[in-house]
Amino acid sequence: MAEATGGPIVIGREVPAGAEERVAELYWEAFGRKLGPALGPPEAGRRFLAAHLHRDRAVVALAGGAVVGVAGYQLDGRGLTGGDTRAVLDAYGLFRGLPRLALLALLERTPADGELVMDGIAVDAGHRGGGIGGMLLEEVVRLAADHGRSTVRLDVIDTNPRARALYERRGFTAGPTQRTPYLRRLMGFTAVTTMRRSTGGRPTGPGADGHG
């Protein structure tokens, strides 16, 4: 069991009740640049994420009972970050909400048969460098296998080489890269690479942490 500031790291398969705002904060810190155009400004985005979080669609790292890392995933049509069309329109209004729905649609990813799709990893800044990201990834792979999924899939953007390096060390292999130059000014990235790992595979190197 890894040690970190606040005590040993414990890995769980659900966001603890009452930790929704903390998870939303971590997610916004990691993905706010990408989510901002659809859910911003930051305070509104964090509030929306916390209000529509699916607690059973995450693996979390806890230190002293506090969430210091989270990995979201999609399973059976539900992901960590929820909120349907009505929720978006209720939160942002009709005229501000409709273009936001179009942006959110650009971020949607549909699993293929036998796949579990990850929504990304976020680790508290004060706890990076201790292997939490690797621990979260390994637990997601085990969870996918427990649910009969043969593959874990994730997407990594071109502006986050640290996250890609983590995934490669943990046995993920790069697949197709989709070029998205039209999203550079809006969301801050110009390409997205799909990576996959078999749930029967093994990591290729020591763990490290980050977010992607």
Salt bridges, closest charged atoms under 4 A:
GLU14 OE2 - ARG55 NH2 3.17
GLU20 OE2 - ARG55 NE 3.88
GLU25 OE2 - ARG22 NH1 3.60
GLU29 OE2 - ARG128 NH2 3.16
GLU43 OE2 - ARG47 NH1 3.74
ASP56 OD2 - ARG57 NH1 3.35
ASP56 OD2 - ARG78 NH1 3.17
ASP76 OD1 - ARG149 NH2 3.06
ASP90 OD1 - ARG86 NH1 3.49
GLU115 OE1 - ARG153 NH1 3.22
GLU115 OE2 - ARG196 NE 2.71
ASP119 OD1 - ARG109 NH2 3.26
ASP124 OD1 - ARG22 NH2 2.96
ASP124 OD2 - HIS127 ND1 2.86
GLU138 OE2 - ARG170 NH1 3.18
GLU138 OE2 - ARG197 NH1 2.78
GLU139 OE2 - ARG13 NE 2.70
GLU139 OE1 - ARG142 NH2 2.85
ASP146 OD2 - ARG13 NH2 3.00
ASP155 OD2 - ARG109 NH1 3.82
GLU168 OE2 - ARG164 NE 3.06
ASP209 OD1 - ARG162 NH2 3.92
